Amino acid sequence: MAWFTELWFKDRTVPDARWQDAYPIILGHYKDEPEIANDEKVRWDMMKAVGYYMTESSGHLSEYVPYYRKRKDLIEKYKGDTNGFNNLAHGWDLQFFGANTGSVEKALKLKPRSMPFKATPSEEYASHIINAMETNVPFRFNGNVMNEKGALITNLPAGCCVEVPMFADYHGLHPQGAIELPTACAALCTSNIMVHKATVEGALAKDKEKIYQAVLLDPLTAAVCSPEEIRQLVDEMFLAEKKWLEWMD
């Protein structure tokens, strides 16, 4: 969950117009024209709740918070207008990729050399970063790095992975720090960070109880299930995945 903590607007049709905070303008339009949310109902609703727009799509955002996927009426109210991931259907991502895996693998096997280099780079960052580091022409992007000593985002846990503005050049990667998130935004991020921390600790220790505790802490799971129901869920998941979890024995 990465937040647009500032949005500024200048009306260029007005002589000598000044920059102004765009959030009151946007929220005013949303109040008068809620249909502008279109396929991003969860995203806009969360902006109305905490005051800031965020980068994640409604489909993913609804998985990180406890507010939307816990009841059928809420899913129906906040689902997007298309049949894509923002429709909030449970497991849609898995169903989509599962349905397309066979055709993709078949195409790759039949034509392994049929994908030439593109004349222009895509919007993905990797080629731009490499170009900046080789040519010393700076490239600015938002990247994921460790929050060393809590210095990049100061009110998120030290040692977690954070997404911050960065520059790449001949000397490497230069993350921008000393960022403090609004309290509500930091709290929502921390709720997921601690789930990830507990998951990693459980995986490294090969400790099923710690992994259960990680699932216990997940905001969406907690919104739906009791602790005992979550334990039953984890037991069923471990049984279903047993062939990939040899250390269980």
Buried (B, 14 or more C-beta within 10 A) or exposed (E): BBBEBEEEBEEEEEEEEEEEEBBEEBBEEBEEEEEEBEBBBBBBBBBBEBBBBBEBBBBBBBBBBBBBBBEEEBBEEBBBEEEBBBBBBEEBBEEBEEEEEEEEEEEEEEEEEEEEEEEEEEEEBEEBBEBBBEEEEEBEBEBEBEBEEBEBBBBBBEEBEBBBBBBBBEEEBBBEBEBEBBEBBBEBBBBBBBBBBBBEBBEEEEEBEBBBBBBBBBBBBBBBBEEEEBBEBBEEBBEEEEEEBEEEE
